[in-house]
Structures are given as structure tokens and as C-alpha cells.
Amino acid sequence: MNSRQFALETRIARDDIPAGGLSMTLACDPADLQALAGRLDIPSVNALTVTVALTAGKSPGSVHITGEVKASLTRVCVASMEEMPEEIDAPFTLDLVTADVADTLDAEEAYADPAVADYDVIDDEGIVPVGEIAAQTVALLMDPYPRKNGILDVSTHGVAINAPPLQKKNPFSVLEGLKSPDGKRSGKAD
């Protein structure tokens, strides 16, 4: 496979992928990182490296993509609202397929099968938006509820799950003591 280095705006034509495949690394400059942070609505993307390998897919006109995302982000803790770091280091796989193949996969509910790679439709011109795939992969891998370590750790210590509700004392029970032994109220009669 050939190896090249690109930024987040990278797009490759399907027809430009050699028979042996193409490998590349997306190297993000500060402008890319700042733009991605704004898009993701987070304080900052401190570093991002995405390596991808593109090969012809199983179906005609498709492209198989495997890669790895390594990112260092600054997020906001959902509990304390303080900034905190988040590290992402994960592989991903994606198949870009034609619209008719995607329709068939959707009809078969292949998206619910963990053995089937994630898939999306390749555009009519056969352009592979490598930078966009990288950006969306980071977004999907981010913790949806980032929380700093030790903040609001929920513990069930002393709490019984599904316990019967506490029986509250009847506020009128104190009046029970005012009844005479024959069940009539004691006190002055009018």
C-alpha cells in the first residue's frame, strides 16, 4: 500500500485507490484542531492522528476502510462543569457502498448485526471523504457524558433497591390518645 499524509479536508476518488490499496495518516494542524473543536462544541482538540487504509470493497463500487483514531481532547465534566481531559485510542471499520447495496443491507437490518461493518453510502461521484470520516469517527467515539474521576460517584450504600416505601406515620394518630376507653372522644362536651 502507498502511504501519504493529509489533513481533515482530504477527499480521495475511489478510482484513485490503487489495486493494492492506499494507506494514509491525517495530520491535523492547529487550524484543523480548532475547527474540529468548534464543530464538536468542546473546549479544544489538542491532538488528533488518524491512520486509514482504503481498499476495494466486496461489492462493486464500494470501498473498505479500516483505521485507528488517536485523539486528545479537552471536555467539560457534565457534573462539575470543569474542564477535563479525554483520550481516544480506538480502531474503526467502515464500508462505503452504493445506494442499492445500502438499501439491501438496511432491508436485511444488517446495521443491527455486530458481525457486519458499519456502512454508509458513497456519493455518486465515488469520492471518499476521508477527513469527514475521521471527524465523524471522533464524534462517535467521544464519551457522551464525560465526568471527572471522583465527581458524583453514585453509591447504593445503605439504599435498598426496590424496597417497600417507608410507612409514614398518620398525622392524626396523636388524636388516638384523646379517645376514652369506650371509643368516644374525651374532652368537654358542648
N, C-alpha and C positions, 0 to 999 in steps of 0.2 A: 504494500500500500504506500502511496505517496503521503508525505506529511507536510502540512502547511500551517501557518499561524494566521489567525484572523481576529476581527473584533465582533461586537454584538450585531452589527448591521450585515453580517455575512449571509449571502444567499448563493447557493450553488445550483446550477442547472443539472437536472437528472442526467442529461446526455453528456455532461462534462465529467461524470464519475467514471474513472477507468474500470475496465473489466475486473481488475484485481481489487478494486475498492479505493477509498480515499480516507486518510486519517488527518485530523486537524485538531489544533488547540486554539481555543478562543482566549485571547489575551486581552483583558479589558484595561483600557487606560482610565485615568481619573474621570474624564467626561462620561465614559460608558458607565462607570460605577455610580456616579452621581445621578445620571439619568435613570438607571435601574432602581436606585433607592427612591427616587421620586415616584416612579411608576408603581413600586411595591408599597409606597406610603410608609416607609420605615426611615429612621434617622440616617442610616448610612449602610452602604455595601462597601466594606473595607478591602475585600479581595475576592476575586472570582476567577476560577480556572475551570474551563470545560473542555474535556477531550472527547472527541467523537470519531467514530468510524462509520462510514457510509458504504453500503454495498447494495447490489441489486437485490430486490425483494423476491419472494417466492412467486408472486403473481406478476404478470406482465405490467410494466409501467410503475411498479412500486419500488420503494427504497427502504431498506432496513437500516436502522440507526441504533448503534449501541454507544454508550458513553458513560462518563463519570463527571459529576459536579462536585467541586470543592469550593465552598464559599464561607467567608467570614462576614457576619452581619452584625449590626447594632440594632436591637429591637427594643420595644418598650414593654415592660412587665405589665400584664393585664391586672395584677393585684395592687402593686405598689406604684405603678406609673413611672418607675425608674428605668433608666436605660440599662440594658444588659447585653452581653454577647450571645450570639448563636452561631454555632459551627455546623456546616452541612458537608458531608462527605458520603456520597451515595452514587451507586450505579443507576443507569436507566436504559430502557429499551423502547423504541418507538418504530412502528411501521407506518410509512406514508403510502397509502393505497389509493387507487382510483375510486371515484364516487360509486360505481356499480359494485365494486368489491366491498366498500364500506357499508353499502346498503344490505348486501348479503350477510356480512358479519353482524350488523345490527339486527336483522331479522332472526338470526340464529342466537341472538343475545350473547355473542362472543365476548362483549365487554365485561360480562359477569364471570367469565372463565379465567381463573388465575393463570392457567397454562398458556393463554393467548396474550401476546404482547399488546401493550397499548397501541392504538392505531388512530390515525387521523387521515383526512382526505388531502392528497397532494393537489395543488392548483392545476388548472387546465394547461398552463404553460410548462408544467413539470419542474417548477422551481422549488428547491428545498430551502426553507428559511432557517438556516442553522442557528443564527443568532437569536431569532424569535423562539425557537425550540429551547435554547439554553435559558432564556429569560423565563419562559413559562415553566420549565422544569424547576428552576429555583423557587418560583412562586408555589408550586405544588409541594415541594419538599419542606417549606418553612413550617415551623410549629404554628398551628392556628391559634393557640393560646399560650404564648410564651410567659413563663413565670420564673422569677429568680429563685434559686435554691433557698429553701427555708422560709419562703414567704407563704403564709396562709396554708401550711401543711394541714390538711384535714385529717383528723383522727377520730376514730369511733370509740376511743377510750371512755368507758363509763356510759356509753349510749347504746341502748339495745335497739337493734333494727327490728321493725315490725312488732314492737312491744305494745301491749294494750294501752290505750290512752289512760292518763292519770285520772283517777276519780276525784273530782273537785268536791269539796265539802259544800253542802247545800247552805246558802247564806241564811236561810230561815231556820236552820237546825238549832240555833241558840234559843229560839222561841219554844222548842220542845220542853225545855226545863221549866217553863212557866205553866205547864198544864198540871192540874191536880191529878192524883192517882185515879180518879174515876173518869179521866179523859176530858174533863171540862177545864176551860181556861180558869186559872186562878186570877185573882185580882179583884178590883172593885166592880161591882155591878151598878148599872145606871138605874 
